[in-house]
Amino acid sequence: MFINMLLAHFVADYVLQPNSFANWKARSVYGVLAHGVIVTIVTMGFVIFHPDYLIWAFLIGVFHTIIDLLQFKLQSKKLLASINPLTVFVSDQALHMLVIMGAIYLSGECIHISCLIEQVQTGGFWTVILGYVLVSMPAWVAIEFLISGLVLGQAPDFCYASKIKYTCIIERLLLVTFILFGQYMLIPFAFLPRTAMTTRSNAVIRRADGLIIESLSSMSLAFLIGSMLRVTIF
């Protein structure tokens, strides 16, 4: 159930939340509620063949919505304006993870952290899917918050960052794939999309310090996930 819930969270909270939807959610409470409905449906969908967990999946969706509504209320009253956006992002994700882990604990499936780790290690195909999903949109959003929070001290401009979104995602997916299958000689080819993009573009996509943080964090995450998947699968 743990892998299912993580996949549901990353898919609903990132993959199914494009810039336009995120902007709607930031402006209107109806956007928050619509996102909550999507999270609930997706989470329940990931356990549809395990009826005993449907109620827990539903509760995860409900609490996810409550957390987002509280954040929307605080932001609308400018109570979070003085807090670094990176701190807000990390706190938000930590609360969602606590809700997921709390549901798993209360369901009786896992009462120790070691049990959760074992589920990931023995997840096989689903662990691989989780790794690939993680280095796609979730990694992109997290890295953008990291750059904006550390370098600029402000929320990310995702419209601006979208210029290199898919290039960076493809780079990480290739790195994970090459490491997973032990094709280390092919790793330099993973950087071709970024090289091609920067060669064709005359615009400065990022300031130097932001580019360094983005490159290092992106490559480090891809190497970490790829190595963990290789150890887990092989």
Phi, psi and omega in degrees: 000328184299313179296318179302317182290322177295315178300315180300318180296311183293323179291311184287322186274343182233299185299319182265020178231077179293175183304317182297320179291317180298321178294320177297318180296327180285335184265328190227143177293334178292327175295320178296316181294320178297319177297320178298321178296317179298315179300315181297313181297315181296316181298317178292327178296327181285348177237023185299332179268008177231077187307330182296338183262359183299320180295323179289323176296319178298316180295324176299317178297319180296313181290328175300316180295318180298316179299315181292325178294319178297318179296319178298318180296316179295320180290322180294334177265010178062023182281347180254004186297327183272358182262137179303130181304329178296320178295318179297316180297312181297318180296318179299312181292324178297320179295318178297320179294322179296321178297315180298312181294325177296319179295319179294320179295312183291334178288344180087002182288317180220129178242002178227150178300325180300328179292319179295317179298319180297322179297320179292318182293330183255013184285342178059238183305317184290331175293320177297314179300318178301316180298316180293319178297319183299321183275002177268247184296317179303317180295319180300312180297314181298318181293323178296320176294322179298313181295309183295322181290318183278322186268314187254338182068029180217171181291150181294148171264093187291334176295319178290317182292339181297344180299331181239011185303301186289330176298314180291323179295314178299319179301313180293320179298319178294317180299314180299317181296313181296319180289319181303318183262010175070022180266067187291334179292340182271352184307317179303331180291341179294338183268001180296319179301318180293318180297317180296321181294313182290333178289319182283332186266134177266352182277148175276110185287320182219157169287159191301315183294324177293322179295321179295314180297316181298314182295313182295315182292321180295311181293319180298316180296317180297317178296320180295309181296316179300316180293319179295319178295321180296316179295321183290317186277318185256000000 
